[in-house]
Amino acid sequence: MDSLCAFSDCPLGRRAPFCGRLAVEHLGDRHRIQKLRDTLHDHLVDALPGRVLLNGPSGLRLPNTLNVSIKGTVGSEVLRNAPTIAVSTGSACHSGGPEPSPVLSAMDMDRARAVAAIRLSLGRGTTADNIDKATDELAAAARAASN
């Protein structure tokens, strides 16, 4: 029976032990990805001194997501100059238009900083080499997009 009423009859319910085991097995990935995210941030700060601003708290945040603003740029221009990097502007639910992300605006971020935001997401397949290449390309893209 594939009823969604009772946990024991729920298709996910039958797979819950597998999902729990999978989560535990990949818990190490969380720490590895978080370290890569922090390395990416540090490398961008080094490559663009005084220009990279972390958006959001430095502590409690998703281990795979980095949201920064690069002073003197517009995020969409940085994206255009970095075509091989999977990056977006603003939040995941942002339309990509010229207006600042509603999430960043709700954080009382000034317009210039909000439109300079880029959001990078790392995954289980992300490597240290990917971080180095992304840093180089994003730094070059930011320099080219500087206004």
C-alpha positions as a Markdown table, in Angstrom:
| # | Residue | x | y | z |
|---|---|---|---|---|
| 1 | Met | 0.0 | 0.0 | 0.0 |
| 2 | Asp | 1.4 | 3.5 | -0.9 |
| 3 | Ser | -0.8 | 5.4 | 1.4 |
| 4 | Leu | 0.6 | 8.7 | 2.6 |
| 5 | Cys | -1.4 | 8.7 | 5.8 |
| 6 | Ala | 0.6 | 6.5 | 8.2 |
| 7 | Phe | 4.4 | 6.7 | 8.5 |
| 8 | Ser | 4.7 | 2.9 | 8.2 |
| 9 | Asp | 2.8 | 3.0 | 4.9 |
| 10 | Cys | 4.6 | 6.0 | 3.5 |
| 11 | Pro | 7.1 | 5.2 | 0.7 |
| 12 | Leu | 9.6 | 7.5 | 2.4 |
| 13 | Gly | 8.9 | 5.7 | 5.7 |
| 14 | Arg | 10.2 | 2.4 | 4.2 |
| 15 | Arg | 13.3 | 4.2 | 3.0 |
| 16 | Ala | 13.9 | 6.2 | 6.1 |
| 17 | Pro | 16.6 | 3.9 | 7.5 |
| 18 | Phe | 18.5 | 4.1 | 4.2 |
| 19 | Cys | 18.2 | 7.9 | 4.2 |
| 20 | Gly | 19.5 | 8.1 | 7.8 |
| 21 | Arg | 22.4 | 5.8 | 7.0 |
| 22 | Leu | 23.3 | 7.9 | 3.9 |
| 23 | Ala | 23.2 | 11.1 | 5.9 |
| 24 | Val | 25.6 | 9.7 | 8.5 |
| 25 | Glu | 27.9 | 8.3 | 5.8 |
| 26 | His | 28.1 | 11.7 | 4.1 |
| 27 | Leu | 28.4 | 13.8 | 7.3 |
| 28 | Gly | 32.2 | 14.1 | 6.6 |
| 29 | Asp | 31.3 | 15.7 | 3.3 |
| 30 | Arg | 29.6 | 18.6 | 5.2 |
| 31 | His | 32.9 | 19.4 | 7.0 |
| 32 | Arg | 35.0 | 19.0 | 3.8 |
| 33 | Ile | 32.6 | 21.2 | 1.8 |
| 34 | Gln | 32.5 | 23.8 | 4.6 |
| 35 | Lys | 36.3 | 24.0 | 4.6 |
| 36 | Leu | 36.3 | 24.4 | 0.8 |
| 37 | Arg | 33.7 | 27.2 | 1.1 |
| 38 | Asp | 35.9 | 29.0 | 3.7 |
| 39 | Thr | 38.9 | 28.5 | 1.5 |
| 40 | Leu | 37.1 | 30.0 | -1.4 |
| 41 | His | 36.1 | 33.0 | 0.7 |
| 42 | Asp | 39.7 | 33.4 | 2.0 |
| 43 | His | 41.2 | 33.2 | -1.5 |
| 44 | Leu | 38.8 | 35.8 | -2.8 |
| 45 | Val | 39.6 | 38.1 | 0.1 |
| 46 | Asp | 43.3 | 37.7 | -0.7 |
| 47 | Ala | 42.8 | 38.1 | -4.5 |
| 48 | Leu | 40.7 | 41.2 | -4.1 |
| 49 | Pro | 42.0 | 43.0 | -1.0 |
| 50 | Gly | 39.5 | 45.2 | 0.8 |
| 51 | Arg | 36.7 | 44.5 | -1.8 |
| 52 | Val | 35.1 | 41.2 | -0.7 |
| 53 | Leu | 32.3 | 41.5 | 1.9 |
| 54 | Leu | 30.6 | 38.4 | 3.4 |
| 55 | Asn | 26.8 | 38.6 | 3.3 |
| 56 | Gly | 25.3 | 37.0 | 6.3 |
| 57 | Pro | 26.7 | 35.7 | 9.5 |
| 58 | Ser | 30.2 | 34.3 | 9.5 |
| 59 | Gly | 29.3 | 31.4 | 11.9 |
| 60 | Leu | 25.9 | 29.8 | 11.4 |
| 61 | Arg | 25.3 | 29.4 | 7.7 |
| 62 | Leu | 24.9 | 26.6 | 5.2 |
| 63 | Pro | 28.2 | 24.7 | 4.8 |
| 64 | Asn | 28.0 | 24.7 | 1.0 |
| 65 | Thr | 27.0 | 28.3 | 0.2 |
| 66 | Leu | 29.0 | 31.5 | 0.0 |
| 67 | Asn | 27.3 | 34.8 | -0.6 |
| 68 | Val | 29.7 | 37.8 | -1.0 |
| 69 | Ser | 29.6 | 41.2 | -2.4 |
| 70 | Ile | 32.5 | 42.6 | -4.4 |
| 71 | Lys | 32.9 | 46.3 | -3.9 |
| 72 | Gly | 32.8 | 48.3 | -7.1 |
| 73 | Thr | 31.0 | 45.7 | -9.2 |
| 74 | Val | 27.6 | 44.6 | -10.2 |
| 75 | Gly | 27.1 | 40.9 | -9.6 |
| 76 | Ser | 25.5 | 40.3 | -13.0 |
| 77 | Glu | 28.6 | 41.8 | -14.8 |
| 78 | Val | 30.9 | 39.5 | -12.7 |
| 79 | Leu | 28.8 | 36.6 | -13.8 |
| 80 | Arg | 29.0 | 37.6 | -17.5 |
| 81 | Asn | 32.8 | 37.8 | -17.1 |
| 82 | Ala | 33.1 | 34.3 | -15.5 |
| 83 | Pro | 31.1 | 32.1 | -17.9 |
| 84 | Thr | 32.6 | 28.8 | -16.7 |
| 85 | Ile | 31.7 | 29.3 | -13.0 |
| 86 | Ala | 28.3 | 28.2 | -11.7 |
| 87 | Val | 27.4 | 31.3 | -9.8 |
| 88 | Ser | 24.3 | 33.4 | -9.3 |
| 89 | Thr | 23.4 | 36.8 | -8.1 |
| 90 | Gly | 21.5 | 37.3 | -4.8 |
| 91 | Ser | 19.6 | 34.4 | -3.2 |
| 92 | Ala | 18.5 | 31.2 | -4.7 |
| 93 | Cys | 15.0 | 32.6 | -5.2 |
| 94 | His | 16.2 | 35.8 | -6.8 |
| 95 | Ser | 15.0 | 36.4 | -10.4 |
| 96 | Gly | 18.4 | 37.7 | -11.6 |
| 97 | Gly | 17.0 | 41.1 | -12.6 |
| 98 | Pro | 18.6 | 44.5 | -11.9 |
| 99 | Glu | 16.9 | 44.9 | -8.6 |
| 100 | Pro | 18.6 | 43.8 | -5.4 |
| 101 | Ser | 17.6 | 40.5 | -3.9 |
| 102 | Pro | 14.6 | 40.9 | -1.5 |
| 103 | Val | 16.6 | 38.7 | 1.0 |
| 104 | Leu | 19.5 | 41.1 | 0.9 |
| 105 | Ser | 17.3 | 44.1 | 1.1 |
| 106 | Ala | 15.5 | 42.6 | 4.1 |
| 107 | Met | 18.9 | 42.4 | 5.8 |
| 108 | Asp | 19.0 | 46.3 | 5.4 |
| 109 | Met | 21.9 | 46.0 | 3.0 |
| 110 | Asp | 22.6 | 49.2 | 1.0 |
| 111 | Arg | 21.7 | 49.0 | -2.7 |
| 112 | Ala | 25.3 | 49.1 | -4.0 |
| 113 | Arg | 26.3 | 46.2 | -1.9 |
| 114 | Ala | 23.2 | 44.2 | -2.6 |
| 115 | Val | 23.6 | 44.5 | -6.4 |
| 116 | Ala | 27.3 | 43.5 | -6.1 |
| 117 | Ala | 26.3 | 40.2 | -4.5 |
| 118 | Ile | 27.2 | 36.8 | -5.9 |
| 119 | Arg | 26.2 | 33.4 | -4.5 |
| 120 | Leu | 28.3 | 30.4 | -4.9 |
| 121 | Ser | 27.2 | 26.8 | -4.0 |
| 122 | Leu | 29.6 | 24.0 | -3.6 |
| 123 | Gly | 28.8 | 20.3 | -3.8 |
| 124 | Arg | 30.1 | 16.9 | -3.0 |
| 125 | Gly | 32.1 | 16.9 | -6.2 |
| 126 | Thr | 33.8 | 20.2 | -5.5 |
| 127 | Thr | 37.6 | 19.9 | -5.2 |
| 128 | Ala | 40.4 | 22.1 | -4.0 |
| 129 | Asp | 41.4 | 22.5 | -7.6 |
| 130 | Asn | 37.9 | 23.8 | -8.5 |
| 131 | Ile | 38.3 | 26.4 | -5.7 |
| 132 | Asp | 41.6 | 27.6 | -7.1 |
| 133 | Lys | 40.2 | 27.9 | -10.6 |
| 134 | Ala | 37.1 | 29.6 | -9.4 |
| 135 | Thr | 39.1 | 32.1 | -7.4 |
| 136 | Asp | 41.3 | 33.0 | -10.4 |
| 137 | Glu | 38.3 | 33.4 | -12.7 |
| 138 | Leu | 36.1 | 35.3 | -10.3 |
| 139 | Ala | 38.9 | 37.7 | -9.4 |
| 140 | Ala | 39.7 | 38.4 | -13.0 |
| 141 | Ala | 35.9 | 38.8 | -13.7 |
| 142 | Ala | 35.6 | 41.2 | -10.8 |
| 143 | Arg | 38.5 | 43.3 | -12.0 |
| 144 | Ala | 37.0 | 43.4 | -15.5 |
| 145 | Ala | 33.6 | 44.4 | -14.1 |
| 146 | Ser | 34.9 | 47.1 | -11.8 |
| 147 | Asn | 33.0 | 50.4 | -12.2 |
